[in-house]
Amino acid sequence: MDSTARRSGGGLLEGLYKVIMRRTSVYATFVIAGAFVGERVVDYGVHKLWEYNNIGKRYEDIPVLGQRQSEE
């Protein structure tokens, strides 16, 4: 099997490379969109992890915070 026969079929990664890397504008858009989506995913994950580790310690978890007891 020579190398030209192997390369003619292409693969998934080679196809993605041809689609994304063909033009600089497409590559730049892909990088910027990937950075934005990646940032959102990491932010969501860290936020959920922080909430899970701080259950009962957050401002929202304290039911009577800031309320005065009525004097009778």
PDB file of N, CA, C and O in Angstrom:
ATOM      1  N   MET A   1       0.859  -1.175   0.000  1.00  0.00           N
ATOM      2  CA  MET A   1       0.000   0.000   0.000  1.00  0.00           C
ATOM      3  C   MET A   1       0.902   1.234   0.000  1.00  0.00           C
ATOM      4  O   MET A   1       1.678   1.440   0.934  1.00  0.00           O
ATOM      5  N   ASP A   2       0.802   2.042  -1.032  1.00  0.00           N
ATOM      6  CA  ASP A   2       1.661   3.221  -1.038  1.00  0.00           C
ATOM      7  C   ASP A   2       0.938   4.399  -0.381  1.00  0.00           C
ATOM      8  O   ASP A   2      -0.272   4.356  -0.158  1.00  0.00           O
ATOM      9  N   SER A   3       1.692   5.435  -0.081  1.00  0.00           N
ATOM     10  CA  SER A   3       1.156   6.538   0.711  1.00  0.00           C
ATOM     11  C   SER A   3       0.107   7.355  -0.029  1.00  0.00           C
ATOM     12  O   SER A   3      -0.741   7.966   0.621  1.00  0.00           O
ATOM     13  N   THR A   4       0.125   7.396  -1.370  1.00  0.00           N
ATOM     14  CA  THR A   4      -0.889   8.173  -2.095  1.00  0.00           C
ATOM     15  C   THR A   4      -2.260   7.525  -1.998  1.00  0.00           C
ATOM     16  O   THR A   4      -3.267   8.231  -1.937  1.00  0.00           O
ATOM     17  N   ALA A   5      -2.324   6.216  -1.982  1.00  0.00           N
ATOM     18  CA  ALA A   5      -3.606   5.532  -1.854  1.00  0.00           C
ATOM     19  C   ALA A   5      -4.182   5.735  -0.459  1.00  0.00           C
ATOM     20  O   ALA A   5      -5.396   5.855  -0.292  1.00  0.00           O
ATOM     21  N   ARG A   6      -3.327   5.771   0.517  1.00  0.00           N
ATOM     22  CA  ARG A   6      -3.777   5.954   1.885  1.00  0.00           C
ATOM     23  C   ARG A   6      -4.327   7.369   2.106  1.00  0.00           C
ATOM     24  O   ARG A   6      -5.303   7.550   2.834  1.00  0.00           O
ATOM     25  N   ARG A   7      -3.710   8.351   1.487  1.00  0.00           N
ATOM     26  CA  ARG A   7      -4.107   9.738   1.689  1.00  0.00           C
ATOM     27  C   ARG A   7      -5.306  10.152   0.850  1.00  0.00           C
ATOM     28  O   ARG A   7      -5.969  11.134   1.184  1.00  0.00           O
ATOM     29  N   SER A   8      -5.601   9.450  -0.209  1.00  0.00           N
ATOM     30  CA  SER A   8      -6.678   9.866  -1.100  1.00  0.00           C
ATOM     31  C   SER A   8      -8.043   9.746  -0.429  1.00  0.00           C
ATOM     32  O   SER A   8      -8.938  10.542  -0.713  1.00  0.00           O
ATOM     33  N   GLY A   9      -8.216   8.768   0.454  1.00  0.00           N
ATOM     34  CA  GLY A   9      -9.499   8.592   1.126  1.00  0.00           C
ATOM     35  C   GLY A   9      -9.761   9.679   2.144  1.00  0.00           C
ATOM     36  O   GLY A   9     -10.906  10.093   2.327  1.00  0.00           O
ATOM     37  N   GLY A  10      -8.734  10.142   2.799  1.00  0.00           N
ATOM     38  CA  GLY A  10      -8.889  11.168   3.819  1.00  0.00           C
ATOM     39  C   GLY A  10      -9.520  10.589   5.063  1.00  0.00           C
ATOM     40  O   GLY A  10      -9.949   9.436   5.089  1.00  0.00           O
ATOM     41  N   GLY A  11      -9.565  11.383   6.054  1.00  0.00           N
ATOM     42  CA  GLY A  11     -10.170  10.954   7.300  1.00  0.00           C
ATOM     43  C   GLY A  11     -10.931  12.106   7.914  1.00  0.00           C
ATOM     44  O   GLY A  11     -11.000  13.198   7.349  1.00  0.00           O
ATOM     45  N   LEU A  12     -11.487  11.856   9.047  1.00  0.00           N
ATOM     46  CA  LEU A  12     -12.266  12.889   9.725  1.00  0.00           C
ATOM     47  C   LEU A  12     -11.399  14.089  10.079  1.00  0.00           C
ATOM     48  O   LEU A  12     -11.784  15.230   9.822  1.00  0.00           O
ATOM     49  N   LEU A  13     -10.245  13.844  10.660  1.00  0.00           N
ATOM     50  CA  LEU A  13      -9.368  14.954  11.044  1.00  0.00           C
ATOM     51  C   LEU A  13      -8.852  15.711   9.827  1.00  0.00           C
ATOM     52  O   LEU A  13      -8.735  16.936   9.850  1.00  0.00           O
ATOM     53  N   GLU A  14      -8.547  14.977   8.774  1.00  0.00           N
ATOM     54  CA  GLU A  14      -8.070  15.642   7.557  1.00  0.00           C
ATOM     55  C   GLU A  14      -9.177  16.490   6.939  1.00  0.00           C
ATOM     56  O   GLU A  14      -8.916  17.583   6.436  1.00  0.00           O
ATOM     57  N   GLY A  15     -10.393  16.000   6.975  1.00  0.00           N
ATOM     58  CA  GLY A  15     -11.525  16.775   6.463  1.00  0.00           C
ATOM     59  C   GLY A  15     -11.768  18.032   7.273  1.00  0.00           C
ATOM     60  O   GLY A  15     -11.998  19.105   6.715  1.00  0.00           O
ATOM     61  N   LEU A  16     -11.716  17.899   8.601  1.00  0.00           N
ATOM     62  CA  LEU A  16     -11.880  19.081   9.451  1.00  0.00           C
ATOM     63  C   LEU A  16     -10.750  20.077   9.224  1.00  0.00           C
ATOM     64  O   LEU A  16     -10.974  21.287   9.219  1.00  0.00           O
ATOM     65  N   TYR A  17      -9.555  19.573   9.040  1.00  0.00           N
ATOM     66  CA  TYR A  17      -8.410  20.441   8.776  1.00  0.00           C
ATOM     67  C   TYR A  17      -8.621  21.228   7.485  1.00  0.00           C
ATOM     68  O   TYR A  17      -8.343  22.425   7.428  1.00  0.00           O
ATOM     69  N   LYS A  18      -9.111  20.551   6.458  1.00  0.00           N
ATOM     70  CA  LYS A  18      -9.345  21.232   5.181  1.00  0.00           C
ATOM     71  C   LYS A  18     -10.454  22.267   5.294  1.00  0.00           C
ATOM     72  O   LYS A  18     -10.367  23.329   4.676  1.00  0.00           O
ATOM     73  N   VAL A  19     -11.491  21.982   6.068  1.00  0.00           N
ATOM     74  CA  VAL A  19     -12.602  22.927   6.216  1.00  0.00           C
ATOM     75  C   VAL A  19     -12.187  24.128   7.052  1.00  0.00           C
ATOM     76  O   VAL A  19     -12.489  25.265   6.691  1.00  0.00           O
ATOM     77  N   ILE A  20     -11.508  23.895   8.148  1.00  0.00           N
ATOM     78  CA  ILE A  20     -11.192  24.974   9.084  1.00  0.00           C
ATOM     79  C   ILE A  20      -9.974  25.773   8.648  1.00  0.00           C
ATOM     80  O   ILE A  20      -9.962  26.996   8.790  1.00  0.00           O
ATOM     81  N   MET A  21      -8.970  25.123   8.130  1.00  0.00           N
ATOM     82  CA  MET A  21      -7.699  25.793   7.840  1.00  0.00           C
ATOM     83  C   MET A  21      -7.586  26.324   6.415  1.00  0.00           C
ATOM     84  O   MET A  21      -6.552  26.879   6.044  1.00  0.00           O
ATOM     85  N   ARG A  22      -8.620  26.163   5.625  1.00  0.00           N
ATOM     86  CA  ARG A  22      -8.538  26.599   4.231  1.00  0.00           C
ATOM     87  C   ARG A  22      -8.390  28.113   4.125  1.00  0.00           C
ATOM     88  O   ARG A  22      -7.612  28.603   3.306  1.00  0.00           O
ATOM     89  N   ARG A  23      -9.125  28.854   4.942  1.00  0.00           N
ATOM     90  CA  ARG A  23      -9.059  30.315   4.886  1.00  0.00           C
ATOM     91  C   ARG A  23      -8.752  30.845   6.283  1.00  0.00           C
ATOM     92  O   ARG A  23      -9.197  30.286   7.285  1.00  0.00           O
ATOM     93  N   THR A  24      -7.998  31.914   6.331  1.00  0.00           N
ATOM     94  CA  THR A  24      -7.605  32.513   7.603  1.00  0.00           C
ATOM     95  C   THR A  24      -8.822  33.043   8.348  1.00  0.00           C
ATOM     96  O   THR A  24      -8.881  32.951   9.574  1.00  0.00           O
ATOM     97  N   SER A  25      -9.787  33.594   7.630  1.00  0.00           N
ATOM     98  CA  SER A  25     -10.979  34.142   8.284  1.00  0.00           C
ATOM     99  C   SER A  25     -11.784  33.044   8.982  1.00  0.00           C
ATOM    100  O   SER A  25     -12.302  33.259  10.078  1.00  0.00           O
ATOM    101  N   VAL A  26     -11.890  31.884   8.362  1.00  0.00           N
ATOM    102  CA  VAL A  26     -12.612  30.758   8.973  1.00  0.00           C
ATOM    103  C   VAL A  26     -11.847  30.269  10.195  1.00  0.00           C
ATOM    104  O   VAL A  26     -12.451  29.976  11.227  1.00  0.00           O
ATOM    105  N   TYR A  27     -10.528  30.179  10.091  1.00  0.00           N
ATOM    106  CA  TYR A  27      -9.705  29.729  11.211  1.00  0.00           C
ATOM    107  C   TYR A  27      -9.815  30.698  12.389  1.00  0.00           C
ATOM    108  O   TYR A  27      -9.973  30.266  13.531  1.00  0.00           O
ATOM    109  N   ALA A  28      -9.732  31.993  12.123  1.00  0.00           N
ATOM    110  CA  ALA A  28      -9.829  32.996  13.187  1.00  0.00           C
ATOM    111  C   ALA A  28     -11.199  32.954  13.845  1.00  0.00           C
ATOM    112  O   ALA A  28     -11.300  33.051  15.068  1.00  0.00           O
ATOM    113  N   THR A  29     -12.249  32.810  13.053  1.00  0.00           N
ATOM    114  CA  THR A  29     -13.606  32.702  13.602  1.00  0.00           C
ATOM    115  C   THR A  29     -13.741  31.458  14.469  1.00  0.00           C
ATOM    116  O   THR A  29     -14.346  31.508  15.541  1.00  0.00           O
ATOM    117  N   PHE A  30     -13.183  30.346  14.011  1.00  0.00           N
ATOM    118  CA  PHE A  30     -13.218  29.101  14.770  1.00  0.00           C
ATOM    119  C   PHE A  30     -12.496  29.254  16.107  1.00  0.00           C
ATOM    120  O   PHE A  30     -12.990  28.786  17.132  1.00  0.00           O
ATOM    121  N   VAL A  31     -11.346  29.899  16.105  1.00  0.00           N
ATOM    122  CA  VAL A  31     -10.576  30.090  17.335  1.00  0.00           C
ATOM    123  C   VAL A  31     -11.326  30.990  18.304  1.00  0.00           C
ATOM    124  O   VAL A  31     -11.411  30.683  19.493  1.00  0.00           O
ATOM    125  N   ILE A  32     -11.871  32.097  17.814  1.00  0.00           N
ATOM    126  CA  ILE A  32     -12.598  33.038  18.681  1.00  0.00           C
ATOM    127  C   ILE A  32     -13.858  32.395  19.233  1.00  0.00           C
ATOM    128  O   ILE A  32     -14.141  32.521  20.424  1.00  0.00           O
ATOM    129  N   ALA A  33     -14.622  31.707  18.389  1.00  0.00           N
ATOM    130  CA  ALA A  33     -15.840  31.043  18.858  1.00  0.00           C
ATOM    131  C   ALA A  33     -15.495  29.927  19.850  1.00  0.00           C
ATOM    132  O   ALA A  33     -16.196  29.742  20.845  1.00  0.00           O
ATOM    133  N   GLY A  34     -14.429  29.195  19.583  1.00  0.00           N
ATOM    134  CA  GLY A  34     -14.006  28.134  20.504  1.00  0.00           C
ATOM    135  C   GLY A  34     -13.582  28.683  21.854  1.00  0.00           C
ATOM    136  O   GLY A  34     -13.878  28.090  22.891  1.00  0.00           O
ATOM    137  N   ALA A  35     -12.887  29.817  21.843  1.00  0.00           N
ATOM    138  CA  ALA A  35     -12.478  30.438  23.101  1.00  0.00           C
ATOM    139  C   ALA A  35     -13.691  30.909  23.888  1.00  0.00           C
ATOM    140  O   ALA A  35     -13.744  30.743  25.106  1.00  0.00           O
ATOM    141  N   PHE A  36     -14.662  31.494  23.203  1.00  0.00           N
ATOM    142  CA  PHE A  36     -15.876  31.974  23.874  1.00  0.00           C
ATOM    143  C   PHE A  36     -16.666  30.815  24.481  1.00  0.00           C
ATOM    144  O   PHE A  36     -17.071  30.871  25.642  1.00  0.00           O
ATOM    145  N   VAL A  37     -16.877  29.778  23.696  1.00  0.00           N
ATOM    146  CA  VAL A  37     -17.636  28.619  24.191  1.00  0.00           C
ATOM    147  C   VAL A  37     -16.872  27.934  25.320  1.00  0.00           C
ATOM    148  O   VAL A  37     -17.473  27.540  26.320  1.00  0.00           O
ATOM    149  N   GLY A  38     -15.566  27.788  25.176  1.00  0.00           N
ATOM    150  CA  GLY A  38     -14.763  27.164  26.228  1.00  0.00           C
ATOM    151  C   GLY A  38     -14.807  27.952  27.520  1.00  0.00           C
ATOM    152  O   GLY A  38     -14.878  27.372  28.603  1.00  0.00           O
ATOM    153  N   GLU A  39     -14.765  29.278  27.414  1.00  0.00           N
ATOM    154  CA  GLU A  39     -14.841  30.129  28.606  1.00  0.00           C
ATOM    155  C   GLU A  39     -16.175  29.957  29.309  1.00  0.00           C
ATOM    156  O   GLU A  39     -16.221  29.891  30.537  1.00  0.00           O
ATOM    157  N   ARG A  40     -17.261  29.885  28.550  1.00  0.00           N
ATOM    158  CA  ARG A  40     -18.589  29.715  29.135  1.00  0.00           C
ATOM    159  C   ARG A  40     -18.710  28.357  29.841  1.00  0.00           C
ATOM    160  O   ARG A  40     -19.288  28.268  30.925  1.00  0.00           O
ATOM    161  N   VAL A  41     -18.172  27.319  29.233  1.00  0.00           N
ATOM    162  CA  VAL A  41     -18.237  25.977  29.819  1.00  0.00           C
ATOM    163  C   VAL A  41     -17.438  25.924  31.122  1.00  0.00           C
ATOM    164  O   VAL A  41     -17.915  25.383  32.119  1.00  0.00           O
ATOM    165  N   VAL A  42     -16.232  26.480  31.118  1.00  0.00           N
ATOM    166  CA  VAL A  42     -15.403  26.483  32.325  1.00  0.00           C
ATOM    167  C   VAL A  42     -16.050  27.332  33.413  1.00  0.00           C
ATOM    168  O   VAL A  42     -16.049  26.938  34.579  1.00  0.00           O
ATOM    169  N   ASP A  43     -16.600  28.485  33.057  1.00  0.00           N
ATOM    170  CA  ASP A  43     -17.265  29.354  34.025  1.00  0.00           C
ATOM    171  C   ASP A  43     -18.450  28.643  34.675  1.00  0.00           C
ATOM    172  O   ASP A  43     -18.620  28.705  35.893  1.00  0.00           O
ATOM    173  N   TYR A  44     -19.264  27.972  33.873  1.00  0.00           N
ATOM    174  CA  TYR A  44     -20.419  27.242  34.401  1.00  0.00           C
ATOM    175  C   TYR A  44     -19.964  26.125  35.338  1.00  0.00           C
ATOM    176  O   TYR A  44     -20.534  25.951  36.415  1.00  0.00           O
ATOM    177  N   GLY A  45     -18.950  25.375  34.939  1.00  0.00           N
ATOM    178  CA  GLY A  45     -18.468  24.272  35.764  1.00  0.00           C
ATOM    179  C   GLY A  45     -17.890  24.738  37.088  1.00  0.00           C
ATOM    180  O   GLY A  45     -18.166  24.141  38.128  1.00  0.00           O
ATOM    181  N   VAL A  46     -17.090  25.798  37.061  1.00  0.00           N
ATOM    182  CA  VAL A  46     -16.497  26.320  38.295  1.00  0.00           C
ATOM    183  C   VAL A  46     -17.585  26.891  39.204  1.00  0.00           C
ATOM    184  O   VAL A  46     -17.528  26.723  40.422  1.00  0.00           O
ATOM    185  N   HIS A  47     -18.570  27.560  38.618  1.00  0.00           N
ATOM    186  CA  HIS A  47     -19.671  28.124  39.404  1.00  0.00           C
ATOM    187  C   HIS A  47     -20.451  27.018  40.115  1.00  0.00           C
ATOM    188  O   HIS A  47     -20.748  27.140  41.304  1.00  0.00           O
ATOM    189  N   LYS A  48     -20.782  25.949  39.406  1.00  0.00           N
ATOM    190  CA  LYS A  48     -21.517  24.831  40.017  1.00  0.00           C
ATOM    191  C   LYS A  48     -20.671  24.143  41.089  1.00  0.00           C
ATOM    192  O   LYS A  48     -21.199  23.764  42.134  1.00  0.00           O
ATOM    193  N   LEU A  49     -19.390  23.978  40.851  1.00  0.00           N
ATOM    194  CA  LEU A  49     -18.501  23.371  41.842  1.00  0.00           C
ATOM    195  C   LEU A  49     -18.416  24.239  43.089  1.00  0.00           C
ATOM    196  O   LEU A  49     -18.439  23.718  44.204  1.00  0.00           O
ATOM    197  N   TRP A  50     -18.318  25.558  42.918  1.00  0.00           N
ATOM    198  CA  TRP A  50     -18.255  26.475  44.053  1.00  0.00           C
ATOM    199  C   TRP A  50     -19.553  26.432  44.855  1.00  0.00           C
ATOM    200  O   TRP A  50     -19.520  26.403  46.086  1.00  0.00           O
ATOM    201  N   GLU A  51     -20.698  26.429  44.167  1.00  0.00           N
ATOM    202  CA  GLU A  51     -21.981  26.337  44.869  1.00  0.00           C
ATOM    203  C   GLU A  51     -22.091  25.029  45.640  1.00  0.00           C
ATOM    204  O   GLU A  51     -22.556  25.022  46.780  1.00  0.00           O
ATOM    205  N   TYR A  52     -21.669  23.918  45.032  1.00  0.00           N
ATOM    206  CA  TYR A  52     -21.747  22.615  45.681  1.00  0.00           C
ATOM    207  C   TYR A  52     -20.880  22.580  46.940  1.00  0.00           C
ATOM    208  O   TYR A  52     -21.285  22.006  47.951  1.00  0.00           O
ATOM    209  N   ASN A  53     -19.698  23.184  46.890  1.00  0.00           N
ATOM    210  CA  ASN A  53     -18.789  23.163  48.035  1.00  0.00           C
ATOM    211  C   ASN A  53     -19.170  24.158  49.121  1.00  0.00           C
ATOM    212  O   ASN A  53     -18.649  24.074  50.233  1.00  0.00           O
ATOM    213  N   ASN A  54     -20.060  25.092  48.832  1.00  0.00           N
ATOM    214  CA  ASN A  54     -20.424  26.128  49.792  1.00  0.00           C
ATOM    215  C   ASN A  54     -21.904  26.120  50.154  1.00  0.00           C
ATOM    216  O   ASN A  54     -22.456  27.157  50.520  1.00  0.00           O
ATOM    217  N   ILE A  55     -22.547  24.971  50.055  1.00  0.00           N
ATOM    218  CA  ILE A  55     -23.956  24.869  50.432  1.00  0.00           C
ATOM    219  C   ILE A  55     -24.097  25.192  51.916  1.00  0.00           C
ATOM    220  O   ILE A  55     -23.383  24.639  52.753  1.00  0.00           O
ATOM    221  N   GLY A  56     -25.023  26.092  52.231  1.00  0.00           N
ATOM    222  CA  GLY A  56     -25.260  26.485  53.615  1.00  0.00           C
ATOM    223  C   GLY A  56     -24.406  27.657  54.065  1.00  0.00           C
ATOM    224  O   GLY A  56     -24.628  28.187  55.154  1.00  0.00           O
ATOM    225  N   LYS A  57     -23.456  28.070  53.280  1.00  0.00           N
ATOM    226  CA  LYS A  57     -22.568  29.165  53.651  1.00  0.00           C
ATOM    227  C   LYS A  57     -22.842  30.430  52.843  1.00  0.00           C
ATOM    228  O   LYS A  57     -22.295  31.493  53.137  1.00  0.00           O
ATOM    229  N   ARG A  58     -23.677  30.312  51.841  1.00  0.00           N
ATOM    230  CA  ARG A  58     -23.937  31.450  50.956  1.00  0.00           C
ATOM    231  C   ARG A  58     -24.988  32.376  51.554  1.00  0.00           C
ATOM    232  O   ARG A  58     -25.760  31.978  52.426  1.00  0.00           O
ATOM    233  N   TYR A  59     -25.005  33.598  51.082  1.00  0.00           N
ATOM    234  CA  TYR A  59     -25.966  34.599  51.536  1.00  0.00           C
ATOM    235  C   TYR A  59     -27.398  34.125  51.305  1.00  0.00           C
ATOM    236  O   TYR A  59     -28.267  34.339  52.150  1.00  0.00           O
ATOM    237  N   GLU A  60     -27.645  33.487  50.170  1.00  0.00           N
ATOM    238  CA  GLU A  60     -28.993  33.012  49.838  1.00  0.00           C
ATOM    239  C   GLU A  60     -29.467  31.898  50.770  1.00  0.00           C
ATOM    240  O   GLU A  60     -30.671  31.676  50.892  1.00  0.00           O
ATOM    241  N   ASP A  61     -28.550  31.199  51.424  1.00  0.00           N
ATOM    242  CA  ASP A  61     -28.903  30.063  52.266  1.00  0.00           C
ATOM    243  C   ASP A  61     -29.293  30.463  53.685  1.00  0.00           C
ATOM    244  O   ASP A  61     -29.802  29.630  54.436  1.00  0.00           O
ATOM    245  N   ILE A  62     -29.068  31.704  54.064  1.00  0.00           N
ATOM    246  CA  ILE A  62     -29.370  32.151  55.422  1.00  0.00           C
ATOM    247  C   ILE A  62     -30.762  32.781  55.402  1.00  0.00           C
ATOM    248  O   ILE A  62     -30.933  33.853  54.821  1.00  0.00           O
ATOM    249  N   PRO A  63     -31.758  32.147  56.018  1.00  0.00           N
ATOM    250  CA  PRO A  63     -33.146  32.588  55.859  1.00  0.00           C
ATOM    251  C   PRO A  63     -33.483  33.905  56.562  1.00  0.00           C
ATOM    252  O   PRO A  63     -34.334  34.646  56.072  1.00  0.00           O
ATOM    253  N   VAL A  64     -32.854  34.216  57.677  1.00  0.00           N
ATOM    254  CA  VAL A  64     -33.257  35.399  58.443  1.00  0.00           C
ATOM    255  C   VAL A  64     -32.225  36.517  58.379  1.00  0.00           C
ATOM    256  O   VAL A  64     -32.245  37.421  59.214  1.00  0.00           O
ATOM    257  N   LEU A  65     -31.350  36.472  57.429  1.00  0.00           N
ATOM    258  CA  LEU A  65     -30.305  37.477  57.343  1.00  0.00           C
ATOM    259  C   LEU A  65     -30.918  38.842  57.014  1.00  0.00           C
ATOM    260  O   LEU A  65     -31.608  39.004  56.008  1.00  0.00           O
ATOM    261  N   GLY A  66     -30.653  39.807  57.876  1.00  0.00           N
ATOM    262  CA  GLY A  66     -31.135  41.155  57.630  1.00  0.00           C
ATOM    263  C   GLY A  66     -32.543  41.424  58.106  1.00  0.00           C
ATOM    264  O   GLY A  66     -33.039  42.537  57.934  1.00  0.00           O
ATOM    265  N   GLN A  67     -33.203  40.452  58.696  1.00  0.00           N
ATOM    266  CA  GLN A  67     -34.556  40.660  59.188  1.00  0.00           C
ATOM    267  C   GLN A  67     -34.513  40.885  60.683  1.00  0.00           C
ATOM    268  O   GLN A  67     -33.829  40.175  61.420  1.00  0.00           O
ATOM    269  N   ARG A  68     -35.259  41.892  61.116  1.00  0.00           N
ATOM    270  CA  ARG A  68     -35.347  42.150  62.549  1.00  0.00           C
ATOM    271  C   ARG A  68     -36.512  41.366  63.130  1.00  0.00           C
ATOM    272  O   ARG A  68     -37.558  41.206  62.501  1.00  0.00           O
ATOM    273  N   GLN A  69     -36.302  40.883  64.349  1.00  0.00           N
ATOM    274  CA  GLN A  69     -37.403  40.199  65.000  1.00  0.00           C
ATOM    275  C   GLN A  69     -38.369  41.236  65.538  1.00  0.00           C
ATOM    276  O   GLN A  69     -37.963  42.274  66.062  1.00  0.00           O
ATOM    277  N   SER A  70     -39.645  40.941  65.400  1.00  0.00           N
ATOM    278  CA  SER A  70     -40.638  41.906  65.861  1.00  0.00           C
ATOM    279  C   SER A  70     -40.669  41.920  67.395  1.00  0.00           C
ATOM    280  O   SER A  70     -40.622  40.877  68.047  1.00  0.00           O
ATOM    281  N   GLU A  71     -40.748  43.129  67.941  1.00  0.00           N
ATOM    282  CA  GLU A  71     -40.807  43.275  69.401  1.00  0.00           C
ATOM    283  C   GLU A  71     -42.264  43.372  69.810  1.00  0.00           C
ATOM    284  O   GLU A  71     -43.012  44.200  69.290  1.00  0.00           O
ATOM    285  N   GLU A  72     -42.654  42.541  70.725  1.00  0.00           N
ATOM    286  CA  GLU A  72     -44.045  42.572  71.191  1.00  0.00           C
ATOM    287  C   GLU A  72     -44.116  42.905  72.651  1.00  0.00           C
ATOM    288  O   GLU A  72     -45.208  42.975  73.216  1.00  0.00           O
TER     289      GLU A  72
END
